[in-house]
């Protein structure tokens, strides 16, 4: 499992930013939970990768507040064989999504 945490000093609707740029052939689950301070958005993407012969799941949890947005990206699965090699698939997936967010002004807090 690989996790990244990013933050931007602005309220961002993460589902709009990611929906535009993530491939549409992935399985996608999206849910927005209104809160007193803003909203929490849960996005889950699943896709089969022939290169590793396995499914990989990416989960994004966005905490949008009045003046900031924090996003956790978690990649899981993607391991093959008895030795559980992932061929860097989890790291590659989190970095790919993080790249979209960084291009929009997010900064990495935890790697």
ABEGO torsion letter per residue (X at the ends): XBBBBBBBBBBBBAAAAAAAABBAABBBBBBBBBBAAEBBBBBBBBBBBAAAGBBBBBBBBBBBBAABBBBBBBBBEGBBEAAGBAGGAAAAAAAAAAAAAAAAGBBBABX
